[in-house]
């Protein structure tokens, strides 16, 4: 059985950039510092992104706010930056909320405190894009 890699080219580019961030800053910085470095590298490489993007749930009756993803990459992949001992279930469920709200199939949670870098791909089987 062959498995499809979602957003293959972009995922590989992002993975290389995330490793570059960790290689340059190490494992001792805070989330904001990693996010700032990621911001610089994404900009330098010409990758389109929005930082700290609000992701509301939209219903016919109105909007439910409260979700804010660290990076929204190429209008396709939500990416959440962590700097902690390990990625938790709460981090996973947080990304699932982002994916459900945006109807996307793939989200990334990255933890820069771990060496080597910890990247979790979170999939949404109900996603449309």
mmCIF file of the C-alpha atoms, coordinates in Angstrom:
data_MODEL
# 
_entry.id   MODEL 
# 
loop_
_atom_site.group_PDB 
_atom_site.id 
_atom_site.type_symbol 
_atom_site.label_atom_id 
_atom_site.label_alt_id 
_atom_site.label_comp_id 
_atom_site.label_asym_id 
_atom_site.label_entity_id 
_atom_site.label_seq_id 
_atom_site.pdbx_PDB_ins_code 
_atom_site.Cartn_x 
_atom_site.Cartn_y 
_atom_site.Cartn_z 
_atom_site.occupancy 
_atom_site.B_iso_or_equiv 
_atom_site.pdbx_formal_charge 
_atom_site.auth_seq_id 
_atom_site.auth_comp_id 
_atom_site.auth_asym_id 
_atom_site.auth_atom_id 
_atom_site.pdbx_PDB_model_num 
ATOM 1   C CA . UNK A 1 1   ? 0.000   0.000  0.000  1.00 0.00 ? 1   UNK A CA 1 
ATOM 2   C CA . UNK A 1 2   ? 1.419   3.360  -1.038 1.00 0.00 ? 2   UNK A CA 1 
ATOM 3   C CA . UNK A 1 3   ? 0.938   6.312  1.294  1.00 0.00 ? 3   UNK A CA 1 
ATOM 4   C CA . UNK A 1 4   ? 0.683   9.851  0.039  1.00 0.00 ? 4   UNK A CA 1 
ATOM 5   C CA . UNK A 1 5   ? 2.818   12.523 1.700  1.00 0.00 ? 5   UNK A CA 1 
ATOM 6   C CA . UNK A 1 6   ? 0.618   15.584 2.089  1.00 0.00 ? 6   UNK A CA 1 
ATOM 7   C CA . UNK A 1 7   ? 2.095   18.805 0.723  1.00 0.00 ? 7   UNK A CA 1 
ATOM 8   C CA . UNK A 1 8   ? 5.311   16.894 0.088  1.00 0.00 ? 8   UNK A CA 1 
ATOM 9   C CA . UNK A 1 9   ? 7.508   19.650 -1.344 1.00 0.00 ? 9   UNK A CA 1 
ATOM 10  C CA . UNK A 1 10  ? 6.449   22.268 1.209  1.00 0.00 ? 10  UNK A CA 1 
ATOM 11  C CA . UNK A 1 11  ? 6.742   19.773 4.088  1.00 0.00 ? 11  UNK A CA 1 
ATOM 12  C CA . UNK A 1 12  ? 10.321  18.918 3.110  1.00 0.00 ? 12  UNK A CA 1 
ATOM 13  C CA . UNK A 1 13  ? 11.259  22.600 2.773  1.00 0.00 ? 13  UNK A CA 1 
ATOM 14  C CA . UNK A 1 14  ? 9.763   23.352 6.193  1.00 0.00 ? 14  UNK A CA 1 
ATOM 15  C CA . UNK A 1 15  ? 11.555  20.413 7.792  1.00 0.00 ? 15  UNK A CA 1 
ATOM 16  C CA . UNK A 1 16  ? 14.911  21.673 6.503  1.00 0.00 ? 16  UNK A CA 1 
ATOM 17  C CA . UNK A 1 17  ? 14.142  25.188 7.748  1.00 0.00 ? 17  UNK A CA 1 
ATOM 18  C CA . UNK A 1 18  ? 13.089  23.926 11.181 1.00 0.00 ? 18  UNK A CA 1 
ATOM 19  C CA . UNK A 1 19  ? 16.365  22.002 11.531 1.00 0.00 ? 19  UNK A CA 1 
ATOM 20  C CA . UNK A 1 20  ? 18.232  25.136 10.452 1.00 0.00 ? 20  UNK A CA 1 
ATOM 21  C CA . UNK A 1 21  ? 16.493  27.109 13.230 1.00 0.00 ? 21  UNK A CA 1 
ATOM 22  C CA . UNK A 1 22  ? 17.556  24.547 15.825 1.00 0.00 ? 22  UNK A CA 1 
ATOM 23  C CA . UNK A 1 23  ? 21.095  24.317 14.433 1.00 0.00 ? 23  UNK A CA 1 
ATOM 24  C CA . UNK A 1 24  ? 21.464  28.095 14.710 1.00 0.00 ? 24  UNK A CA 1 
ATOM 25  C CA . UNK A 1 25  ? 19.860  28.585 18.149 1.00 0.00 ? 25  UNK A CA 1 
ATOM 26  C CA . UNK A 1 26  ? 20.442  25.244 19.866 1.00 0.00 ? 26  UNK A CA 1 
ATOM 27  C CA . UNK A 1 27  ? 18.005  23.850 22.440 1.00 0.00 ? 27  UNK A CA 1 
ATOM 28  C CA . UNK A 1 28  ? 18.173  26.564 25.124 1.00 0.00 ? 28  UNK A CA 1 
ATOM 29  C CA . UNK A 1 29  ? 15.943  29.349 23.755 1.00 0.00 ? 29  UNK A CA 1 
ATOM 30  C CA . UNK A 1 30  ? 12.297  30.152 24.424 1.00 0.00 ? 30  UNK A CA 1 
ATOM 31  C CA . UNK A 1 31  ? 9.370   29.800 22.018 1.00 0.00 ? 31  UNK A CA 1 
ATOM 32  C CA . UNK A 1 32  ? 9.415   33.458 20.977 1.00 0.00 ? 32  UNK A CA 1 
ATOM 33  C CA . UNK A 1 33  ? 13.107  33.304 20.055 1.00 0.00 ? 33  UNK A CA 1 
ATOM 34  C CA . UNK A 1 34  ? 12.578  30.185 17.922 1.00 0.00 ? 34  UNK A CA 1 
ATOM 35  C CA . UNK A 1 35  ? 9.532   31.801 16.301 1.00 0.00 ? 35  UNK A CA 1 
ATOM 36  C CA . UNK A 1 36  ? 11.509  34.993 15.596 1.00 0.00 ? 36  UNK A CA 1 
ATOM 37  C CA . UNK A 1 37  ? 14.313  32.992 13.934 1.00 0.00 ? 37  UNK A CA 1 
ATOM 38  C CA . UNK A 1 38  ? 11.779  30.957 11.952 1.00 0.00 ? 38  UNK A CA 1 
ATOM 39  C CA . UNK A 1 39  ? 10.167  34.238 10.857 1.00 0.00 ? 39  UNK A CA 1 
ATOM 40  C CA . UNK A 1 40  ? 13.550  35.525 9.600  1.00 0.00 ? 40  UNK A CA 1 
ATOM 41  C CA . UNK A 1 41  ? 14.383  32.365 7.659  1.00 0.00 ? 41  UNK A CA 1 
ATOM 42  C CA . UNK A 1 42  ? 10.930  31.981 6.089  1.00 0.00 ? 42  UNK A CA 1 
ATOM 43  C CA . UNK A 1 43  ? 11.115  35.607 4.945  1.00 0.00 ? 43  UNK A CA 1 
ATOM 44  C CA . UNK A 1 44  ? 14.642  35.158 3.550  1.00 0.00 ? 44  UNK A CA 1 
ATOM 45  C CA . UNK A 1 45  ? 13.581  32.051 1.616  1.00 0.00 ? 45  UNK A CA 1 
ATOM 46  C CA . UNK A 1 46  ? 10.479  33.736 0.194  1.00 0.00 ? 46  UNK A CA 1 
ATOM 47  C CA . UNK A 1 47  ? 7.972   31.405 1.810  1.00 0.00 ? 47  UNK A CA 1 
ATOM 48  C CA . UNK A 1 48  ? 4.584   33.036 2.311  1.00 0.00 ? 48  UNK A CA 1 
ATOM 49  C CA . UNK A 1 49  ? 3.299   32.928 5.906  1.00 0.00 ? 49  UNK A CA 1 
ATOM 50  C CA . UNK A 1 50  ? 1.245   34.716 8.521  1.00 0.00 ? 50  UNK A CA 1 
ATOM 51  C CA . UNK A 1 51  ? 2.374   34.818 12.132 1.00 0.00 ? 51  UNK A CA 1 
ATOM 52  C CA . UNK A 1 52  ? 0.000   34.390 15.083 1.00 0.00 ? 52  UNK A CA 1 
ATOM 53  C CA . UNK A 1 53  ? -2.983  33.990 12.787 1.00 0.00 ? 53  UNK A CA 1 
ATOM 54  C CA . UNK A 1 54  ? -6.413  33.829 14.372 1.00 0.00 ? 54  UNK A CA 1 
ATOM 55  C CA . UNK A 1 55  ? -8.329  30.719 13.334 1.00 0.00 ? 55  UNK A CA 1 
ATOM 56  C CA . UNK A 1 56  ? -12.000 30.960 14.285 1.00 0.00 ? 56  UNK A CA 1 
ATOM 57  C CA . UNK A 1 57  ? -14.684 28.309 13.970 1.00 0.00 ? 57  UNK A CA 1 
ATOM 58  C CA . UNK A 1 58  ? -17.301 29.656 11.554 1.00 0.00 ? 58  UNK A CA 1 
ATOM 59  C CA . UNK A 1 59  ? -20.926 28.559 11.866 1.00 0.00 ? 59  UNK A CA 1 
ATOM 60  C CA . UNK A 1 60  ? -24.113 29.801 10.199 1.00 0.00 ? 60  UNK A CA 1 
ATOM 61  C CA . UNK A 1 61  ? -25.087 31.402 13.518 1.00 0.00 ? 61  UNK A CA 1 
ATOM 62  C CA . UNK A 1 62  ? -21.768 33.193 13.968 1.00 0.00 ? 62  UNK A CA 1 
ATOM 63  C CA . UNK A 1 63  ? -18.096 32.864 14.779 1.00 0.00 ? 63  UNK A CA 1 
ATOM 64  C CA . UNK A 1 64  ? -16.354 31.229 17.747 1.00 0.00 ? 64  UNK A CA 1 
ATOM 65  C CA . UNK A 1 65  ? -12.925 32.760 18.356 1.00 0.00 ? 65  UNK A CA 1 
ATOM 66  C CA . UNK A 1 66  ? -10.042 31.730 20.572 1.00 0.00 ? 66  UNK A CA 1 
ATOM 67  C CA . UNK A 1 67  ? -7.639  29.816 18.321 1.00 0.00 ? 67  UNK A CA 1 
ATOM 68  C CA . UNK A 1 68  ? -4.360  31.426 17.293 1.00 0.00 ? 68  UNK A CA 1 
ATOM 69  C CA . UNK A 1 69  ? -1.706  29.420 15.457 1.00 0.00 ? 69  UNK A CA 1 
ATOM 70  C CA . UNK A 1 70  ? 1.956   30.484 15.589 1.00 0.00 ? 70  UNK A CA 1 
ATOM 71  C CA . UNK A 1 71  ? 2.476   30.246 11.812 1.00 0.00 ? 71  UNK A CA 1 
ATOM 72  C CA . UNK A 1 72  ? 0.117   29.788 8.873  1.00 0.00 ? 72  UNK A CA 1 
ATOM 73  C CA . UNK A 1 73  ? 2.380   28.582 6.047  1.00 0.00 ? 73  UNK A CA 1 
ATOM 74  C CA . UNK A 1 74  ? 1.496   29.144 2.361  1.00 0.00 ? 74  UNK A CA 1 
ATOM 75  C CA . UNK A 1 75  ? -2.210  29.259 3.305  1.00 0.00 ? 75  UNK A CA 1 
ATOM 76  C CA . UNK A 1 76  ? -2.057  25.471 3.733  1.00 0.00 ? 76  UNK A CA 1 
ATOM 77  C CA . UNK A 1 77  ? -0.166  24.284 6.817  1.00 0.00 ? 77  UNK A CA 1 
ATOM 78  C CA . UNK A 1 78  ? -0.673  25.490 10.379 1.00 0.00 ? 78  UNK A CA 1 
ATOM 79  C CA . UNK A 1 79  ? 2.577   25.240 12.367 1.00 0.00 ? 79  UNK A CA 1 
ATOM 80  C CA . UNK A 1 80  ? 2.831   25.503 16.146 1.00 0.00 ? 80  UNK A CA 1 
ATOM 81  C CA . UNK A 1 81  ? 6.190   26.275 17.832 1.00 0.00 ? 81  UNK A CA 1 
ATOM 82  C CA . UNK A 1 82  ? 7.037   24.658 21.182 1.00 0.00 ? 82  UNK A CA 1 
ATOM 83  C CA . UNK A 1 83  ? 10.067  24.855 23.463 1.00 0.00 ? 83  UNK A CA 1 
ATOM 84  C CA . UNK A 1 84  ? 9.427   22.292 26.186 1.00 0.00 ? 84  UNK A CA 1 
ATOM 85  C CA . UNK A 1 85  ? 10.490  18.901 27.467 1.00 0.00 ? 85  UNK A CA 1 
ATOM 86  C CA . UNK A 1 86  ? 8.094   17.042 25.175 1.00 0.00 ? 86  UNK A CA 1 
ATOM 87  C CA . UNK A 1 87  ? 4.991   17.525 23.023 1.00 0.00 ? 87  UNK A CA 1 
ATOM 88  C CA . UNK A 1 88  ? 1.869   16.746 25.036 1.00 0.00 ? 88  UNK A CA 1 
ATOM 89  C CA . UNK A 1 89  ? -1.616  15.465 24.242 1.00 0.00 ? 89  UNK A CA 1 
ATOM 90  C CA . UNK A 1 90  ? -2.857  19.013 24.786 1.00 0.00 ? 90  UNK A CA 1 
ATOM 91  C CA . UNK A 1 91  ? -0.505  20.230 22.030 1.00 0.00 ? 91  UNK A CA 1 
ATOM 92  C CA . UNK A 1 92  ? -1.860  17.521 19.736 1.00 0.00 ? 92  UNK A CA 1 
ATOM 93  C CA . UNK A 1 93  ? -5.495  18.430 20.524 1.00 0.00 ? 93  UNK A CA 1 
ATOM 94  C CA . UNK A 1 94  ? -4.705  22.114 20.021 1.00 0.00 ? 94  UNK A CA 1 
ATOM 95  C CA . UNK A 1 95  ? -3.470  21.359 16.493 1.00 0.00 ? 95  UNK A CA 1 
ATOM 96  C CA . UNK A 1 96  ? -6.534  19.179 15.849 1.00 0.00 ? 96  UNK A CA 1 
ATOM 97  C CA . UNK A 1 97  ? -8.697  22.226 16.713 1.00 0.00 ? 97  UNK A CA 1 
ATOM 98  C CA . UNK A 1 98  ? -6.772  24.328 14.190 1.00 0.00 ? 98  UNK A CA 1 
ATOM 99  C CA . UNK A 1 99  ? -7.191  21.655 11.526 1.00 0.00 ? 99  UNK A CA 1 
ATOM 100 C CA . UNK A 1 100 ? -10.911 21.256 12.203 1.00 0.00 ? 100 UNK A CA 1 
ATOM 101 C CA . UNK A 1 101 ? -11.481 25.033 12.140 1.00 0.00 ? 101 UNK A CA 1 
ATOM 102 C CA . UNK A 1 102 ? -9.591  25.474 8.854  1.00 0.00 ? 102 UNK A CA 1 
ATOM 103 C CA . UNK A 1 103 ? -10.656 22.175 7.247  1.00 0.00 ? 103 UNK A CA 1 
ATOM 104 C CA . UNK A 1 104 ? -6.994  21.435 6.505  1.00 0.00 ? 104 UNK A CA 1 
ATOM 105 C CA . UNK A 1 105 ? -5.503  17.941 6.369  1.00 0.00 ? 105 UNK A CA 1 
ATOM 106 C CA . UNK A 1 106 ? -2.009  18.523 7.779  1.00 0.00 ? 106 UNK A CA 1 
ATOM 107 C CA . UNK A 1 107 ? -0.597  20.508 10.686 1.00 0.00 ? 107 UNK A CA 1 
ATOM 108 C CA . UNK A 1 108 ? 2.864   20.531 12.261 1.00 0.00 ? 108 UNK A CA 1 
ATOM 109 C CA . UNK A 1 109 ? 3.845   20.807 15.907 1.00 0.00 ? 109 UNK A CA 1 
ATOM 110 C CA . UNK A 1 110 ? 7.566   21.397 16.361 1.00 0.00 ? 110 UNK A CA 1 
ATOM 111 C CA . UNK A 1 111 ? 9.491   21.195 19.637 1.00 0.00 ? 111 UNK A CA 1 
ATOM 112 C CA . UNK A 1 112 ? 12.887  22.900 19.558 1.00 0.00 ? 112 UNK A CA 1 
ATOM 113 C CA . UNK A 1 113 ? 13.960  21.829 23.086 1.00 0.00 ? 113 UNK A CA 1 
ATOM 114 C CA . UNK A 1 114 ? 14.375  18.205 21.970 1.00 0.00 ? 114 UNK A CA 1 
ATOM 115 C CA . UNK A 1 115 ? 17.541  17.118 20.244 1.00 0.00 ? 115 UNK A CA 1 
ATOM 116 C CA . UNK A 1 116 ? 17.222  16.067 17.570 1.00 0.00 ? 116 UNK A CA 1 
ATOM 117 C CA . UNK A 1 117 ? 14.329  18.309 16.675 1.00 0.00 ? 117 UNK A CA 1 
ATOM 118 C CA . UNK A 1 118 ? 10.878  16.854 17.373 1.00 0.00 ? 118 UNK A CA 1 
ATOM 119 C CA . UNK A 1 119 ? 8.341   17.394 14.570 1.00 0.00 ? 119 UNK A CA 1 
ATOM 120 C CA . UNK A 1 120 ? 4.873   15.880 14.886 1.00 0.00 ? 120 UNK A CA 1 
ATOM 121 C CA . UNK A 1 121 ? 2.697   15.702 11.798 1.00 0.00 ? 121 UNK A CA 1 
ATOM 122 C CA . UNK A 1 122 ? -0.953  15.886 12.828 1.00 0.00 ? 122 UNK A CA 1 
ATOM 123 C CA . UNK A 1 123 ? -3.444  14.639 10.262 1.00 0.00 ? 123 UNK A CA 1 
ATOM 124 C CA . UNK A 1 124 ? -7.117  15.467 9.889  1.00 0.00 ? 124 UNK A CA 1 
ATOM 125 C CA . UNK A 1 125 ? -8.927  12.765 7.911  1.00 0.00 ? 125 UNK A CA 1 
ATOM 126 C CA . UNK A 1 126 ? -11.895 15.119 7.474  1.00 0.00 ? 126 UNK A CA 1 
ATOM 127 C CA . UNK A 1 127 ? -9.779  17.913 5.999  1.00 0.00 ? 127 UNK A CA 1 
ATOM 128 C CA . UNK A 1 128 ? -10.516 19.202 2.517  1.00 0.00 ? 128 UNK A CA 1 
ATOM 129 C CA . UNK A 1 129 ? -7.154  20.769 1.597  1.00 0.00 ? 129 UNK A CA 1 
# 
